[in-house]
Amino acid sequence: MNTLLIGKGDQQVHLNLKYANRHGLIAGATGTGKTVSLMSLAEGFSRQGVPVFITDVKGDISGLAMAGTSSEKLLQRAAQIGIEDYHNEANPVVLWDLAGVQGHPLRTTISEMGPTLLSRILELNDTQSGILDIVFQLADDQGLLLLDLDDLRAMLALVAEERKEVSAKYGLISAQSLAAIQRSVLGLERDGGKDFFGEPALQLDDLMRTNLQGRGIINLLAANKLILTPRLYSSFLLWLLSELFENLPEVGDPEKPKLVFFIDEAHLLFEGCPPSLLKRVEQIMRLIRSKGVGVYFCSQFPDDVPGEILGQLGNRIQHALRAYTPRDQKAVKTAAETFVPNPKLVVSEVISQLGVGEALVSMLADKGVPTMVERALIAPPRCRMGPATSEELHQVRAQSPIGGKYDHAINRESAYELLNQRRTGVATSNPTSTASDTANDGQTGQKAEEQGWFSELIFGNKRRQGLAETLSKQAARTVGSQLGKQILRGILGGILGKSSRR
């Protein structure tokens, strides 16, 4: 049976890989060892051939890429837990960074993000969100690609220029709301959004790779700067989960997950989350497990995760909580109530007595039933329990199998370029066309004027008789009828370019 050794209490505690896609929670106060538990789980999945994605908020998970250092304490703990052939080793790691500084650039396009999540990043109200929906619809109707922030700005400028026409077709757009969206886009660019939106966009297959030895690749997202913009951080995570949900095929409950997703500082994902978006997250969490994806939240308190989602987290590792404040006491009570009771433990008391590296553990067993809570020593990881140096991370990135694919941005023709061409084409062609049309109109008018004068000279108008009528009357009066007719035909034939006929 494929299992991961989590730790040992009265007996060893294992995570059954068949139920690893039923999600999980790692919680505990700062300094109690939850980051080490995360690293131990991640490298355990990797050894079983399961790819992993982790957000590294504090920068201390990068040690997964480096082999650890043996110590008597670690060897003693490994022996106490019953870990066979424990030795230090590095893990296969690929580094990512939305800014492209500490890892490969991780990008998506404006279109793939969609108006709903983009509205959340931009912190738009309902009216402004509705206008952004119109902008996306207008781009679709005109066949314009929205790839980066330049494209979005170009579309907003187009709507501003043609606001009355767009409002008549799609709905009322106020200049004030449009200006507010443009200011929000400028703020997003300043916060690093310009690097995040563009191409080449992330392909999900590159997060679900194994190395030549069959070990799952650990994808590590450097989020220590990203965390300073919580909206962008949480919206990125929601986008990535949505992409996995919408694009991966149904697999039911596989023997092991296709991907395990660790979200550090999970409370940021839900703070300020509107009810409609929270409902979307809940739906994804319910259904994404059937795509073979397990999601593990890491946070200080269990109630950082909304109750609707907390109830779906079947695998639990709860480190110590200190009940110093009413908020802490409530969190302890919540944590105690989420475990299957163990007659040997009073969870509400033990949870504040746990030492560093100890945790209350409950995993899903046969048929997905959670086991009774156990007080356990957590298995130590084999990697370095601390951050890698910048030189080491540079070497890891240089050896990455996908660096050449994402490190260089691509800027293909999209809305920004096409709208600029449209404006430039109008500006350059109109003066020439106008000048040409004016010249042609002048020549045509001159010819018409000359023809009109000539016609009046020969045939006359309503006020005076023309030359032809004068000559014909004069000829008829001075000569005989037959001669007059001949003279008249000769004169008219010469004037009109026709030969006279007798």
N, C-alpha and C positions, 0 to 999 in steps of 0.2 A: 504494500500500500504506500502511495506517495504521500509522505508527511514531512513537515518541518518540525524540528525540535525547538520548542519555545523556551522551556526551562523545566525546573523540577520543584515540586512541593513534597507532598507525601509520596508522590510518584511523578514520573515524567509527564509533561504536558506537550501534546503535539497539535499542530494545525494540519488538518486533512486538506490536501490540495484540491480535492474534489469540491470542497465548500469554501475555498479561498475567494471565490468570486461573489460570496454573499456579504462582502464588505466588512469593515472593521473600524475599531477606534483605539487609539493610543492616547491616553490622557495622563496628566500629572502635573504637579507644581514644578516650577523652574528648579533645575538641579537635582531632580529625583531619578533621572536616567531614561527619560522617554526617548531622547534622541538616539541613545545607544540601542534601545529596543528597536527603533525604526531601522537602524543600520543592520542589526542582526537579522531582522525579517527580510530586508532588501537583499542581502547577500545570500540568505537561504533560498529565496525565490530564484535568484540568479543561478545558483548551483543546480537547481532543478530545471533549468532551461526556460525559465519564465522571464520575459523582459519586464523592466520596471521603469516607472517615471516618478521622479521625486522633485519637489520644489525645495530648494535649499535656501531658507530665509536668512539664517544667521551665518552661513558660510562654513559651518562646522561639519557638514556631511560629506565634504569633498574628500575626506580621508578614506572613503570607500575605494578610491582609485589607487591607494597605497597599501602595501603590506604592513601589518601591525608589528609591534615589538613584544617579544615574549617576556614574561615576568613570572615570578613564582606565584604571585597572587592569581594571575589569569590561569595558569596551568592547574592550580589547586581548585579554582572554581569550575573549570572544564571537567576535571576528574569528579568533583562532587556532583555535578549535574549528570555525568555519564556520557560526555561527548567523546566519541571514538576518533582516533587519529587527528586530534586537534593540532593545527599548525597555522602559522601566520601566512596570509596570502592576499594579493591585491585582487580587485574585481574589474571586469571589463566595463569601462565607463566612457560615455560620450557626453561632453559638456555642451550646454546650451545657454544662451543669454539673449534676451529680447533686444538688448543694445548691441550685441555682437562683440562685446569687449572681453568677457570672461569665458566665452564659448561660441559655438557656431550661432549665427543669427537665426532666430526662430521667428518666422514671419507668417502672416496671413494677409489676405486681401480684404478690402472694404466690403466687397460683395459677399465673401464667405463669412465675415463677421455678422453681417445683416443689420437691419435698422434697430431691432429690439435691444441687442447687447450693446450696439454702438451708442444708442441713446443713454444707456446706463453709464457707459464710460464717460460720456460728455455731460452727465448729470442734467439731462433735459427734463422739463416738465411735460405734462401730457400734450399740451398744444404744440410745443416744439417737437416732440416725438412724432406727432402726426405730420408735421411738415417734413421731417426727415423721411417718413414713409413715402411722401409724395416725390421727394428728390430721387429715391431709389426707383420708384415706378416710372418717373420721367426718363431716367437713364435707361431702363429696360425698353421703354417704348421707342427711344431713339437709337437703340443699339450701341450704347456707350458703356465701355467697361469701367467699373470702379475698382481700381487696384490699390491706389495709395492715397495719401491725404491731399496731394495735388489734384487728383481727380475729383475728390469730394469738394474741395474748394472751388474748382472750376464749375461743377454742377450748381453749387450754391450761388455763384456769381451769375450763372445763366438764369436761374430762377429769379434772382434780384432784378436782372435786366428785363425779363419778360414776365414780371410778376402778375400783371393784369390778365394776360393770356393764360398763364398757368393756373391762376386762381379760378378763371372761368371754366376750365376743363376739369381740374382735379379737386378744387376746394379752396376756400379763402386762405390766403397767406399774408400775414401782416409783416410789414417791414421790420418792426421791432423784434418779433420772434425770430425772423431770419437773421437779423444782426446778432442776436444772442447765440444762435447756433454757430455762426462764423467765429465769434469770440471764443466759444468753447473749443472749437477745432484748433484755434491758435494755441490755447492752453494745453490741449492734448499733445500737440507737436512739441511744445516746450518740455513736456514731461517725458518725452521719449517715444511718442506714438509714431513719429516719422520713421523710426527704425523698425517698428513692429509691423507696419502696413507696407506691403510691397511683394515683390517676387525675387527669387523663387519661393513660393509658399510651401509650408511644411507638408510633406506627404506622410500620412499616418504609418505607412509600412516601415518608415525609417525609425519609428519609435518601437517597433516590434521585431527587432532583429536579434539574432544569436551569433556568437562568434564561432570560429572554426572548431572549437572544442565542445560546442553545443551549450555553452553557458549563455544565459539571457543577458543582454546588454542593459546596464543601468544608465538611464538617461537622467542627467542631473541638471536641473535648471537653476542657474544662479539668480536668486531673487532678493539678494540683500539690498539692492537699490530699487528694484521693482516694488518692494514692500512699502516704499515711501509714497507710492501712488496706489493706495488700496483699491480704488475703483478699477484701475487698469489691471492690477493683479487678479482680482476676483473675476473680472469679466473675461480675462484670458483663460482662466481655469474653466469657467462655464462654457466658453466657446470650445475648448478642447474636448470637454466631456460631451458636448453636443455633437461635435464632429465624429467622435468615436461611436456614439449612439446611432447616428444617422447613416454611417458608412459601413460599419462592420456587419457581417452576416449573423443570423441567428445560429447559435450552437448549443443552446440549452445549458446543461451542467456538464462541461467537459471534465476530463480526468485531471486537468490542471488549467489554470487561467491562461488566456492569451496575452494578457497585460495586467499588471498591478500598478495602481495609481496612488501615490502617497501625497496628501495635501497637508503641508505644515501650516501652522497658524490658521487653522480652519475657520476660526471665528470671523476672519476678514471676508470670507466667502459669503457670509450671511448678514453682516452688518449693513443696514440700510437697504436690504434687498426688498424690492416691492413684492406684494403678495402674488402677482401674476408670474413674476420670475421665480419666486420661491416654489410655486406650484410646478413650474417647469423643471426645476432641480429635483423635486420630489419624484416627478414622473421619470426622469432620467435614471435616478437611483434605483427605482423599482424595476426598470426594464433593461438597464445596461448590463446587469449580471448575466442575462441570457445571451449577451454578445461575447461572454467570456472575459469580462473586465471586472476586476475587483477594485473598489475605492476604499482607501484607509485614511481616515481623518486623524490629524494630530493636533491636540489643543490642550490647554491647561485644565479646563473643566468640561465634563460631559455635556452640561447644558449649554455650552457654546454652540452645539449643533441642535437645530430645531427638532422638537419631539417627533414630528412625522418622519424625519430622516433618521433620527437616533434609533428608532425602533427597528430599522432595517439593518443595523450594524451588528451582525451576528458574532463576530470574533472580537473579544475585548481584552485589552491590557491596560489595567488601571494602576498607575504609580501613586505615590503618596500625595495626599492633599492635607494642607494645614488649616484647621478650622479656627482661624483667628477672628474672622469677621462674620456677621450674619450672612453675607454673600457666600463665604467659604462653607459655612455650616449647611446652607441650602444645597451647595454643590456636593458635599459629602453625602447628604441624604439622597440626592438624585442618583449619585453613583452607586450607592448601596442598593437602591431599589431596582437597578437595571440588571443585577446579577441573579442567577438561579441560586437560592440560599444553600448554604452548606452548614449542617448542624454543628460542625466543629468550629465555625467561625462566626463572630459577630462583626459583620462587614463594616458597619458604621464606626466601630472602634478600631478595628485593625487598619483601616484605610489611612488613618493619621499616624500609625505606628510603623509603617513600612520604612525600611532603610533604602539607601541608594542601591539601585540594581535589583530591588525586590518589587513585585507587583502582584495584584490580584488578577488572575487570568481565568477566562472562560472561553472555550472554543466550541465550534459546532462539531458534533460527532455524527454518528450514523443517522441517516435520514434527516440531516440538518437540525438535529435537536441540540441545544446548547448544554454543555456540561456544567456540573456544579462548580462554583467559583473555588479556585485554589490559590493559596498564598505560595508564590514560587520565586525562586532565584532565576533571573533571566539569563539565558545563554549568552556568553560574550561573543562579539563578532571577531572575525579573523583579520579584519582590516585595521587600519589605524583609527583609533578613537580620538580624533582631532582633525583639524583642517590640514589640507595639503598646502605646500608653499606655492607661490606664484610661478616659480621656475618649474616645479613638478607639474602643475596644471598646464603650463605651456607645452611641456613635453607630451602630456596626455592628448592635448588637442592636436598637436602635430602628427600624432600616430592615428588619428581618427579615420575610419574608413569612409566617412561622408563629407569630409571637409571641403573637397573640391566642388561639391554639389551646392552648398549653401553660402560659402564665404564671400561670393561675389554677387552683388545685386544685379538684377535685370530690370530694365525700364523699357518695356515695350509700349507700342502705341495704344493709348487708351483715351478716356474722356478728356483729360487735360490737353493732350496733343491735338486731338481731333477738333476740339472747340477752338483752340488757338489757330489751327489751320483755317477753320471756318471764318473766324474774325479777320485773320490776315488776308484771306482770299477776297472778302468783301471790300476791305480797305484798299487793296492794290488794284482790283479789277474795276471798281466803280469809277475812279477818276478817268481812266483811259476810255472806258465805255461811254462816260458822259461827254467827254471831249469829242469822241468820234461821233456820237449821236448828234451833238450840237452842230458839228461841221456838216454832217449829212443833212440835218434839218435845214441848215442855212442854204446849202446847195439846192435842195429840193424846193425851198421857198423862193429862191432866186429864179429857178427855172419856171416855177408856176407863175411867178410875177411876170416874167418875160413872155410866156405863152399867153397869159391873160391880156397883156397889152397888145400883142400881135393879133390875137383873135378879135379884139375890139376894133383894131385898125381896119381889118379886112371886112368883118361881118357886122360891126357896129354893136350897139346895145340899145336899151329901151329909150334912152334919151337922145341918141344921135345915130345917123345912118353911117354904115361903113363904106370903104372904098369900092367894094364890089357893087353895092347898090347904086352909088353915085355914078360909076362908070357905065353901068347898064342903062340907067335912065338917060344919061347924056348921049350914049351911043344910039339909043332908040330915037332920040329927038333929032339928031344931026344926020343920020344916014338911013337907008332903007332897012326894012325889017330883016332881010336875009343877010345883008352885010353886017348889021348890028349883032345878029346872033353869032356870026363867025368871029367878029372882034371880041364879043363877050366870052366865047368858049376859049379863044386864044389867050385872053388875059387871065381867065381863071385857071386854065391849064398850066400856064407858066407860073402862076403864083402857087398853085397847089401841087406842082410837080407831076402833072398828068399831060399826056400828049393829046392834042386836039384832034377831034374826029369830024370829018365833013360828011 
